[in-house]
Amino acid sequence: MVSRSDRLRIAVLMGGPSSEHEVSLQGGANVLAALSPELFHVRPVVITKQGAWRIPPRRWAAPTGTSASADAFDAHDTEGWREHAGACEALVALREWGVDVAIPILHGRFGEDGTVQALLAAANIPFVGSDTAGSAVAFDKVRSKEVFRYHGIDTPDFDVVPAGDLTSGRRARIGGWAERFNYPLVLKNPRGGSTLEVKVAKDEGEALTAIEELAPGADRLMVEEYVAGRELTVGVIEDREEGGPIALPVVEIRPKAAGFFDYHEKYAPDGAEEICPAPIPDDVADAARAIALQIHLTLGLRGLSRTDMILTEDGRLRVLEVNTLPGMTERGLVPLAAAVKGWDFPSLVANLVRTARLPS
């Protein structure tokens, strides 16, 4: 048995200012539940939507056998916790506690765009996941697609326009996109951290509405051709025993109501059907896994990633995007694929802890 003094001190960061705040809290609770108190001394860190960092007192202990159930922890019940006005003060407190590893379970802006990674690196706290540079490139859908193209990775055609250029002449712009891509059009905030910031427009009216909704929160809009086909996703995990990153089994996503894998399909109990391993030919699965691994290595990612792609009717694999901090909720696709490989959730989380390090 590991002595109490030898247990690694783990800070699980959850919440944050993005639209996926609640999803992050759910994932953080799951990770907290997976960290055995026999091996780890854990403290949750809840970041509010306003940017305050809440940390429990040193005497805090995970409630009633946290490893048994995520329900044992309520991220909304932070009475008695110290609230730090900003990240710098909170990170000093974690350093004073003697934190060994931080696990960011954060999504969208601040969590996946490289910001929190830069803060942790500056505080000299090793963390799980990609560094600032890899996170920033992967998070920006325009930049990542430019990298995909450069390396010959098939990705849907797209256009980018500054949001300020859409104050007038929108109908003409939409007409040009319709001529180039045909309907439906996919409109995205390229630095949006949620499918709430992705719209599929079947006609000019829906495209105008999408611009109205997306432009105020974006510096640019990306318009992408809609690609029909089967939705696949492939997780990549660094495995120290394997000596590097490995691609997990392919997951197929079958939305039940929406035309694409939107927020409801992702997280609701009655959302999309997720099948792993995907019922596709072995050579297609191997190709999908090879693409995900190539992207992980090309973008310089680490720890874990998940690449989303479409398998078209003519057998092409067309990459949509890559996520550097995929969800860790009960509906999480990487945990699902890891389970098929033979890793239960505690094993997956323990493996991620072993991959934590500072940027070199």
N, C-alpha and C positions, 0 to 999 in steps of 0.2 A: 504493500500500500504506500502511496506517495504521502509524505508527511505534509502537514498543513503549511509549513514554511517553504516547501519545495513546489507547491502548486503555482502554475502560471497565473498571473493576474491579467484578466481579460476584461476589456471595456467593450460593450456592445452598443454601438451608436445607432439610434433609430429615430424616426420622426422626420424632422426637417421641414423646410418651407415649400416643398413641391406639392403638386396636386395629388401625389400618391402618398401623402403623409400617413393616412390610416393603414394603407397596405404595408408601409415600412414598419409601423408599430406591430402589426401582426407578424411580419417576418422576424422582427427583432425578438419578439416573445418566443417564437419557435426556436430561434438560435439559442436564446438564453436557456430554454428548456432542454436543449440538446447537450449543453456543456456540463459534464459530470462534476458535481461538487467534490468528488474524490480526487479529481485531476486538476480542476481549475477553480480559482477564486474569481468570481465574476461580479462586475458591477454594470448595470444598465445605465446608459446615458440617453435621456430623452431630450431631443432638440425640438423646441416648439415651432409653430408656424411663423412666429415672430422673430425667431433666431436666438432665443434664450436657451441655455444649456442647463438641464436639471440633473443633478447627480445625487444619489442617496448617500447618507452618512457612512463613515467607515464601518460602523457596527452593523450595517445592512446585511442581511443574508437572504438568499433566494428562498421564497416561501415554500414550505411543505413539499420538499422533494421536487424541486423545479424540473428535474430531468424526467419526471413522470408525465407532465402535461404543461403545455404553454398556457393553459387556462389559469395556472397558479399565479401568473404575473399579470397585473393590470397596469399598463403604461400610462393610463389616465389618472391613476391614484398615486400622486407624487407628494402627498402631504408630508411635511417634515424633511423633504429633500432640499438641498441648497440650490438656489437658482443663480446661475452665473449670467451676467448680462451679455457676454460674448464668448467667442471661441477661445481667445487667448487666455482669459482668466480660467476657463474650464480646463484647458489643456495643462496649465500650470498645476491645477489641483490634481489631475490624473497623474502627472509626473511625480508629484509629492507622495501620492498613494503608492507609487512604484509600479505602474502599469507596464506589462511586458508586451502586450499585443492589443491593438484596436481592431474590431471587426465592424466596418461600416455597413449597415443594412439600410442604406439610404438610396433614394431614387431621384432622378431628374436633376434640376439645377441644384448646385451645392453638393449633391451626393455623388453624381456620376460625371460631372463636367470637369473634374480635376481640382475643385476648390478645397474640399475637405482633405483630399490627398496631400495638397500642398501644405495645409495647416499641420497635418500629422507629421509630415516630413520635417517641417521647420521646428516642430517640438521634439524631434528625434524619437518618435514613437513608431515602432514597426507596425505595419497594418496589412490586412488581407486585401488583395485585389491589385488592380493596375495602378501604376504611378500617375503623376499629374499629366505627363505628355500623352501617354496612351489613352487615358480617360478622356482628355480633351478632344483628341482626334476622333475617337469612337463615338463620342456624344454628339458631335456636329455631323449631321447626316450628309451635308454637302462635302465636307472634308473627307469623311470616310468613303463616300462613293467615288470621289476623285482618286483616292488610293486604290480602291477596287479596280477602277478602270485602268489605272497605270499598270497594275499587275495582271491584267487580263482576266479579272474576275467578272463574270456576267452580272450586270445589275441593270434594272430598268432605266430607260432614258429619262432625263429630267431637265428642268430649267430652273434658274434662280433669279429672283427679282428683289431689289431692295424694297422694303415695305413702304418707304416714302414715295416710291414711284407708282404706287397704287392708289394715290389720292384722287387721281382722275384717269380717264381712259381705260377703265376696267373692262368694259365690254369688248373693246378692240383687243385687249390683251388676252382675255378669255377665248375670243375667237381664234387668235393665233395658236393658243394651246390646243384647242379642239381640233384645229386643222393638223397640227403636228402629232398629237397623241391619240386623238379620238376620245369620245366619252366612254366610260366615266373617267374623270380626272381625279388624281390623288393630290391633295394640297396639304402641306405640312409646315409647321414651324420647325426649321431644321435643328434648332436647339431646344425643342420641346422634349420634356422628359416623360411624356405620357401619351397614350393613344387618344386622350382627350384633345390633343393638339394635332390630330390627323383627321381630315375630312375627305370623304369620297363623294364627288359631285357628279350626278348623272345628267345634268343639263346646265345651261347658263345661269338660271336662277339659283340653283344650289351652289354653283361656283361663286356667285356674288355673295351669298350668305356666308360661305366658308371664308372668303376674304374678310368680310366684316368681323367675323369672330376671331380669326387668327392674326390679322395684321396688327392690332393694337399691342399685342404682347411680343412682337417679333421685330428683329431688325431686317430680316429677309424672309421671303416665303419660297419654298421649294414646291414646284409642281412636277409630278412624276406620272409617267404612263401607268395605267392600271394593268396589272398582269394577272390573268385568270389562271387558276390551277390549284393544286393541293398545297396547303400551307405546312411547311416543315420547319423544325428548329433543332439545332444541334448544340449541346453544351460542351464546353471544353474545361477540363479540370487539370490543374497541376498535381501530379502524383509523384511524390518523392521516391517511392519504391520503384516506379517505372522510369525514373530519371528525367522526367520532363512532362509537358502537357500531353494529355490524351483526349481524344474525342469520345464522348459518351454515345450511347445508342440514340438513333434518330427518333424524334417525337413528331407525330402528325397531329395537327390541330384542325378540328372540324367544327366551325362555328354553327350554332344551332339556329339562331335567328338573324343576327347581323350578317351583312355581306362580307365582313372581314373581322379580324380578331380585335374587337374594340374593348373598351374598359370593362363593360359588363361581361362580355364573353370571357375575358381573362380571369376575373375575380369572383363573379357571382356563383353561388352553389349550382344554379341552373345554367351556367355558362357552357362554353365550348367543350366538346368531347376531346379528350387528349389521349392518344393511343401510342404506347411505347412497348416494344419497338414498332416503328411505323410499318404498316403492311405494304412495303415496296420491294422491288427486286434487290438482291444483295449488291449488285454492282452500282445501283443508284444510291443505296445507303452508304456504300463505301465512298462514292464520289462526294456525297453531301458531307460526310465526316471529314474528308480530306480538305474540302473547301473551308469548313469551320476552323480546322487546325491551321490551315494556311493563313487565314485572316488573323487568328490569335497571334501567330508568330510575326506576321508582317507588320501589324500595328504595335508590336512590342508589348502585348498585354501579358498579364500574369495573374496567377491565382485561379481565376475562373472567367469565363465569358459565355455568351450564348448568341449564336448567329441565326437569324431568321431568313428563310428563303421560300421561293415558290417553285414547285415542280410543275412545269407546263405540260400540256397534252402531248407536245412533240418531244418531251423528255429533257428539256433544258432545266437547269437549276439556276435560278435567278435570285441573287442575294438582295435583300431589302435593307437590313441593318444589322449591327452587332451591339449587344448590351454587355457592359462590363460589371454591373452588379444586378444580375437577374434575381427575380423574386424568390423569397424563401418562405412564402406562405404555404398553406396546405395545398394550394393549387399550383405551386411552383413547378416549372417544367424541368429545371436542372435537378432538383431533388427527385422528381419522378424518374428521370433517366438514370440517375445514380443508383436508385433502388433496383432498377432492372439490371444494372451492372453487378449488383450485389452489395452496395454500400447502403446501410440504413442511414437515417438522417444524422444521428450522433457521430457515426463514422465519417460522413461527409464533412461535417463541421470541424471535427478534430483534424481531419486532413487539411482543411483550409487554414486552420491555426498554424499548422506546421509549415505552410508556404509563406507565412507573413515575414516581411522584411522591409527595410528601408530602401529607397531608390539608390542604385549604385552610382 
